[in-house]
Amino acid sequence: MTSLSVETLAADAVEPITSAGNAQLGIAVLAGIAVIVLLITRFKLHAFLALTIGSLALGAFAGAPLADTIKSFTAGLGSTVAGVGVLIALGAILGKLLADSGGADQIVDTILARTRKGAMPWAMVLIASVIGLPLFFEVGIVLLIPVVLMVAKRGNYSLMRIGIPALAGLSVMHGLIPPHPGPLVAIDAVGANLGVTLALGLVVAIPTVIIAGPLFSRYAARWVDIQAPERMIPERPSADLEKRPGFGATVATVLLPVVLMLVKALVDIVVDDPENGVQKVTDVIGSPLIALLAAVIVALFTLGRAAGFGKERLSSTVEKSLAPIAGVLLIVGAGGGFKQTLIDIGVGQMILDFSKNWSIPALLLAWLIAVAIRLATGSATVATISAAGLVAPLAAGMSTGETALLVLAIGAGSLFFSHVNDAGFWLVKEYFGMDVGQTVKTWSVMETIISVVGIVFVLLLSLVM
């Protein structure tokens, strides 16, 4: 096992676009992040604009020429969107087909019909985790909240006993498992292997979601004992459908890209020969682009056609799935621009210079940086993107497994203590009919548990890598 301490790592020599010393660079980073935080939290500016302005401010504070700063930002934006933009779009299409066809409802109804009362919190974790694989967090919440509220009402459960496991399942998938935008960007930034990251992410995610979901929900239900608010129980997404896709076909479709990527990772480890015919095939079908594209094509038949969608309805569903992700793509792209600006002014080398004599492990450093940005901006995606850019040089001396763990450490840190500057905080508060204090004691604490348990398991895995 290679040591993960920062002092053992070295960055590639890259000529920075500024001659500023480490002290000025440190001030520039703090000032750039402060500008982003202020614009997002105080002036409620869209994160895309905040990241763009913050990147220009970062370059200015570092003494970099404006033309070079703009060049770094646009290069980072372009490469990031090129790397993950298509994957985000394909994930959005798959998620929309899952929701509109009633496939998500079919998964929910089947599992709930076969679940005894005492196991309901565990069923909610399973439902949220499976449905959360291809869906953005906000879409997952909107899709699952009606189910959570109805189950809590019909079974006379405390809302937290059902709601917390569902939220934990969605949140863990969002922060740790590709093809969600945050993990994908971090994988791209540090040069990690997607299949290995996915495999290790699942290893970390399973115990994390159990602890933060069903186990923590016992205490959350005692702290905040509320029932489902009647006014928030909306109509089921598939209420107007005459038929729905089958349970088996739906689950197989959702899991298809995950299975293809895991097969690729397994063959890469077992065969380990780029010239081998089997590995060549799995390298193609297990690439995220092909895996997600295959899942979307299959979903057109197993979900869309099975629900009775004609060509026009399928076309409309695909079209509607792409509009809402425009903002996500812009934020992710601008985050990539901010990351590239950080790299080009020499911040990576500055971090190595400052931390080379520290005894703190690189994984813990990455987690702490992501935690700080998450607390400041309220955005898990912004925290992941920014932290990945800052700690990317630390991956230079790491093995494939260690680089994947670096991505997971960043992802875990990006989920730490959601509070009033996070849109997700207010979404959960309003849907569950809680006040701010109740939301902090349940949702915010749950997010913190996910973050802390996640980094603990990442550090434990690092001992055997």
C-alpha positions in Angstrom: 0.0 0.0 0.0 1.3 3.5 -0.9 1.2 6.0 1.9 -1.5 8.6 1.6 0.3 11.3 3.6 0.6 14.6 1.7 4.4 14.7 2.1 4.8 11.7 -0.1 3.0 13.3 -3.1 4.5 15.6 -5.8 2.8 17.7 -8.4 3.7 17.9 -12.0 5.6 21.0 -12.9 3.3 23.4 -14.6 4.2 27.0 -15.4 1.6 29.2 -13.6 0.0 32.3 -15.3 1.1 34.5 -12.4 4.4 35.1 -10.4 2.6 35.6 -7.1 4.0 34.0 -4.0 2.2 31.5 -1.9 0.9 34.1 0.6 -0.7 36.1 -2.2 -2.1 33.0 -3.8 -3.6 31.9 -0.5 -5.3 35.3 -0.1 -6.5 35.1 -3.7 -8.1 31.7 -3.1 -9.9 32.9 0.0 -11.0 36.1 -1.8 -12.2 34.2 -4.8 -14.2 31.8 -2.7 -15.5 34.7 -0.6 -16.8 36.4 -3.7 -18.6 33.3 -4.8 -20.1 32.7 -1.4 -21.2 36.4 -1.1 -22.8 36.4 -4.5 -24.7 33.2 -3.9 -25.8 33.7 -0.3 -26.2 37.5 0.0 -27.1 38.6 -3.5 -28.9 35.3 -4.5 -27.0 35.3 -7.8 -27.1 32.1 -9.9 -24.2 29.9 -9.2 -23.1 30.0 -12.8 -22.6 33.8 -12.7 -21.1 33.6 -9.2 -18.5 31.0 -10.3 -17.7 33.0 -13.4 -17.2 36.3 -11.5 -15.4 34.5 -8.7 -12.9 33.0 -11.2 -12.1 36.4 -12.7 -11.7 37.8 -9.1 -9.4 34.9 -8.3 -7.2 35.7 -11.2 -7.2 39.4 -10.4 -6.3 38.9 -6.7 -3.5 36.5 -7.8 -2.1 39.2 -10.2 -2.7 37.1 -13.3 -3.3 38.9 -16.6 -7.0 39.2 -17.4 -6.5 37.6 -20.8 -4.8 34.6 -19.3 -7.5 34.2 -16.6 -10.2 34.3 -19.2 -8.3 31.7 -21.3 -8.0 29.4 -18.2 -11.6 29.8 -17.3 -13.0 29.1 -20.8 -10.6 26.1 -21.2 -11.7 24.6 -17.9 -15.4 25.2 -18.8 -15.1 23.6 -22.2 -13.2 20.6 -21.0 -15.5 20.0 -18.1 -18.7 20.2 -20.2 -17.0 18.0 -22.9 -16.1 15.4 -20.2 -19.4 15.2 -18.3 -22.0 17.2 -20.2 -23.2 14.3 -22.4 -23.3 12.0 -19.4 -25.5 14.4 -17.4 -27.8 14.8 -20.4 -28.2 11.0 -20.8 -28.8 10.6 -17.1 -31.5 13.2 -17.2 -33.2 11.4 -20.1 -33.1 8.1 -18.3 -34.5 9.7 -15.1 -37.4 11.4 -17.0 -38.4 8.2 -18.7 -38.3 6.4 -15.3 -40.6 9.1 -13.8 -43.0 9.7 -16.7 -43.5 6.0 -17.6 -44.6 5.1 -14.1 -41.5 2.9 -13.7 -40.5 4.6 -10.5 -44.0 4.1 -9.2 -43.9 0.5 -10.2 -40.7 0.0 -8.1 -42.2 1.8 -5.2 -45.5 -0.1 -5.2 -44.0 -3.5 -5.7 -41.5 -3.1 -2.8 -44.1 -1.6 -0.5 -46.6 -4.3 -1.2 -44.1 -7.0 -0.2 -42.7 -5.2 2.9 -43.9 -5.8 6.4 -44.4 -2.8 8.7 -41.3 -3.1 10.7 -39.1 -3.2 7.6 -40.6 -0.1 6.0 -37.7 2.2 6.7 -35.3 -0.3 5.1 -37.6 -0.5 2.1 -37.5 3.3 1.8 -33.7 3.2 1.7 -33.8 0.6 -1.0 -36.4 2.5 -3.1 -34.5 5.8 -2.8 -31.2 4.2 -3.6 -32.4 2.4 -6.7 -34.4 5.3 -8.0 -31.7 7.8 -7.0 -29.1 6.1 -9.3 -30.1 7.9 -12.5 -31.9 10.9 -11.0 -30.6 14.3 -9.8 -31.2 14.9 -6.1 -33.9 17.5 -6.5 -35.8 15.4 -9.1 -35.5 12.4 -6.7 -37.0 14.4 -3.9 -40.0 15.6 -6.0 -40.5 12.0 -7.2 -40.2 10.3 -3.8 -41.9 12.8 -1.4 -45.4 11.8 -2.5 -44.5 8.2 -1.7 -43.0 9.1 1.6 -46.0 11.1 2.7 -48.5 8.4 1.6 -46.6 5.6 3.3 -46.3 7.6 6.5 -50.0 8.5 6.5 -51.4 5.0 5.5 -49.1 3.2 7.9 -49.4 5.8 10.7 -45.7 6.2 10.9 -43.8 9.2 12.2 -42.8 11.1 9.1 -39.1 11.0 10.1 -39.1 7.3 10.4 -40.0 7.0 6.7 -38.6 10.3 5.3 -35.0 10.2 6.7 -34.2 6.8 5.1 -35.5 8.0 1.7 -33.5 11.2 1.9 -30.4 9.4 3.0 -30.6 7.0 0.0 -31.0 9.9 -2.4 -28.2 12.0 -0.8 -25.7 9.2 -0.7 -26.2 8.4 -4.3 -25.9 12.1 -5.2 -22.7 12.6 -3.4 -20.8 9.4 -3.9 -22.0 7.5 -6.9 -21.5 8.4 -10.6 -23.1 9.2 -13.0 -24.2 12.1 -10.7 -22.6 15.4 -11.7 -20.4 15.9 -8.6 -18.7 12.6 -8.6 -18.3 12.7 -12.4 -16.6 16.1 -12.3 -14.3 15.0 -9.4 -13.4 11.8 -11.3 -12.5 14.0 -14.4 -10.5 16.5 -12.3 -8.3 14.0 -10.4 -8.0 11.5 -13.3 -9.7 8.7 -11.4 -11.0 5.5 -13.0 -14.8 5.6 -13.1 -15.4 1.9 -12.7 -13.2 1.6 -9.7 -14.7 4.7 -8.2 -18.2 3.3 -8.7 -17.3 0.0 -7.2 -15.6 1.5 -4.1 -18.4 4.1 -3.9 -20.9 1.3 -3.5 -18.8 -0.2 -0.8 -18.8 3.1 1.1 -22.4 3.9 0.3 -24.0 0.8 1.7 -23.0 1.1 5.3 -23.2 4.9 5.2 -26.8 4.9 4.0 -27.8 2.2 6.6 -26.4 4.3 9.5 -27.7 7.6 8.3 -31.0 6.2 7.1 -32.9 3.5 9.1 -30.7 3.6 12.2 -30.6 7.4 12.6 -34.3 7.7 11.7 -35.1 6.1 15.1 -33.6 9.1 16.9 -34.9 11.6 14.4 -38.4 10.4 14.9 -38.1 11.0 18.6 -36.6 14.4 18.2 -39.2 15.5 15.7 -42.4 13.5 16.0 -44.6 14.8 13.2 -47.1 13.3 10.8 -47.3 13.8 7.1 -48.9 17.2 6.2 -52.1 16.7 4.2 -51.6 19.7 2.0 -48.3 18.3 0.7 -49.6 15.0 -0.6 -49.8 15.5 -4.4 -51.1 13.2 -7.2 -48.9 10.3 -8.2 -46.8 10.9 -11.3 -48.3 7.9 -13.2 -51.9 8.5 -12.1 -53.0 9.2 -15.7 -51.4 6.1 -17.3 -53.3 3.1 -18.4 -50.4 0.8 -17.9 -46.9 0.8 -16.4 -43.7 -1.1 -17.2 -43.0 -4.3 -15.2 -41.0 -4.3 -12.0 -38.2 -6.5 -13.3 -37.7 -4.7 -16.6 -37.7 -1.3 -14.8 -35.0 -2.4 -12.2 -32.9 -4.0 -14.9 -33.0 -0.8 -17.0 -32.0 1.4 -14.1 -29.2 -0.9 -13.1 -27.9 -1.6 -16.6 -25.3 1.3 -16.8 -24.1 0.4 -13.3 -23.6 -3.2 -14.2 -21.8 -2.4 -17.5 -19.4 0.0 -15.7 -18.8 -2.5 -12.9 -18.1 -5.3 -15.4 -15.5 -3.1 -17.1 -13.8 -2.3 -13.8 -13.8 -6.0 -12.8 -12.3 -7.1 -16.2 -9.7 -4.3 -16.0 -8.6 -5.7 -12.6 -8.7 -9.4 -13.4 -7.4 -9.4 -17.0 -5.2 -6.2 -16.9 -4.2 -6.5 -20.5 -5.2 -3.6 -22.9 -4.6 -5.9 -25.9 -6.9 -8.6 -24.6 -10.1 -9.0 -26.8 -12.5 -9.3 -23.9 -11.0 -6.3 -22.2 -11.2 -4.3 -25.4 -15.0 -5.0 -25.6 -15.7 -4.3 -21.9 -13.7 -1.0 -22.2 -16.1 0.1 -24.9 -19.4 -1.1 -23.4 -18.4 -0.2 -19.9 -17.4 3.4 -20.7 -19.9 5.8 -19.1 -21.0 7.2 -22.4 -21.9 3.9 -24.0 -23.3 2.4 -20.7 -25.7 5.3 -20.2 -26.5 5.5 -23.9 -27.4 1.8 -23.9 -29.6 2.3 -20.9 -31.4 5.2 -22.5 -32.0 3.2 -25.7 -33.2 0.2 -23.7 -35.4 2.5 -21.6 -37.2 3.8 -24.7 -38.6 0.3 -25.1 -38.7 -1.2 -21.6 -40.1 2.0 -20.0 -41.6 4.3 -22.7 -43.1 1.7 -25.0 -44.2 -0.4 -22.1 -46.2 2.6 -20.8 -47.9 3.0 -24.2 -45.9 6.0 -25.3 -45.9 6.6 -29.0 -43.1 8.2 -31.0 -44.4 11.7 -30.3 -44.7 11.1 -26.6 -41.2 9.6 -26.4 -39.8 12.5 -28.3 -41.6 15.0 -26.0 -40.3 13.2 -22.9 -36.7 13.3 -24.1 -37.0 17.0 -25.0 -38.6 17.9 -21.7 -35.8 16.1 -19.8 -33.1 18.3 -21.3 -34.5 21.7 -20.5 -34.1 21.5 -16.7 -30.5 20.5 -16.8 -29.3 23.6 -18.6 -28.6 25.3 -15.3 -26.8 22.2 -14.0 -24.6 22.0 -17.0 -23.7 25.7 -16.7 -22.9 25.4 -13.0 -20.8 22.3 -13.6 -19.0 24.0 -16.5 -18.3 27.2 -14.6 -17.1 25.1 -11.7 -14.7 23.5 -14.1 -13.5 26.9 -15.2 -13.0 28.0 -11.6 -11.0 24.7 -11.0 -8.8 25.3 -14.1 -8.1 28.9 -12.9 -7.1 27.6 -9.5 -4.7 25.1 -11.2 -3.2 27.6 -13.7 -2.4 30.3 -11.1 -0.4 27.6 -9.2 -2.7 26.9 -6.2 -2.1 23.1 -6.5 1.7 23.6 -5.9 0.9 26.1 -3.1 -1.2 23.5 -1.3 1.6 20.9 -1.6 4.2 23.5 -0.3 2.0 24.3 2.7 1.1 20.7 3.5 4.3 18.8 2.7 5.3 18.7 6.4 1.8 18.0 7.7 0.9 14.6 9.1 -2.7 14.9 7.9 -3.6 12.3 5.3 -4.4 13.6 1.8 -7.9 12.0 1.9 -8.7 13.9 5.1 -7.4 17.1 3.7 -9.6 16.7 0.6 -12.6 16.0 2.9 -11.9 19.1 5.0 -11.6 21.4 2.0 -14.9 20.1 0.6 -16.5 20.6 4.0 -15.4 24.2 4.2 -16.7 25.0 0.7 -20.0 23.2 1.4 -20.6 25.1 4.6 -19.8 28.4 2.8 -21.7 28.0 -0.4 -24.5 25.5 0.5 -23.9 23.6 -2.8 -22.7 20.0 -2.8 -21.8 20.3 -6.5 -19.9 23.6 -6.1 -18.1 22.1 -3.1 -17.1 19.0 -5.1 -16.0 20.9 -8.2 -13.9 23.4 -6.2 -12.4 20.9 -3.8 -11.5 18.6 -6.7 -9.6 21.4 -8.4 -7.7 22.3 -5.3 -6.6 18.8 -4.4 -6.0 17.4 -7.9 -2.2 17.6 -7.6 -2.4 15.3 -4.6 -3.5 12.5 -6.9 -0.1 12.6 -8.8 1.5 9.8 -6.7 -1.6 7.8 -6.0 -2.6 4.3 -7.3 -5.9 3.8 -9.1 -7.7 2.7 -5.9 -6.3 5.7 -3.9 -7.4 8.2 -6.6 -10.9 6.7 -6.5 -10.9 7.1 -2.7 -9.8 10.8 -3.1 -13.0 11.3 -5.2 -15.1 9.7 -2.5 -13.5 11.8 0.2 -14.4 14.9 -1.7 -17.9 13.6 -2.3 -18.4 12.8 1.4 -17.2 16.3 2.4 -19.5 18.0 0.0 -22.6 16.6 1.9 -21.6 18.0 5.3 -24.2 19.9 7.4 -26.7 21.3 4.9 -28.2 24.5 6.4 -30.0 27.7 5.4 -27.8 28.5 2.3 -28.7 25.2 0.7 -31.7 24.9 -1.6 -32.2 21.3 -0.5 -32.6 22.4 3.1 -35.7 24.6 2.2 -37.1 21.9 -0.2 -37.1 19.3 2.6 -38.4 21.8 5.2 -41.4 22.8 3.0 -42.3 19.3 1.8 -42.2 17.9 5.3 -43.9 20.9 7.0 -41.2 21.5 9.5 -39.7 24.7 11.0 -36.1 25.6 10.7 -35.1 24.1 14.0 -36.8 20.7 13.2 -35.1 20.7 9.8 -31.7 21.2 11.4 -32.3 18.4 13.9 -33.2 15.9 11.2 -32.1 16.8 7.7 -28.9 18.7 8.6 -27.8 16.1 11.2 -28.5 13.3 8.7 -26.3 15.0 6.1 -23.5 15.4 8.6 -23.8 11.7 9.6 -23.5 10.8 5.9 -20.4 13.0 5.5 -18.6 11.8 8.7 -19.4 8.1 8.2 -18.5 8.3 4.6 -15.0 9.7 5.3 -14.5 7.1 8.1 -15.1 4.2 5.6 -13.0 5.9 3.0 -10.1 6.1 5.5 -10.6 2.5 6.5 -10.5 1.4 2.8 -7.3 3.3 2.3 -5.6 1.0 4.9 -6.0 -1.9 2.5 -5.4 -0.2 -0.8 
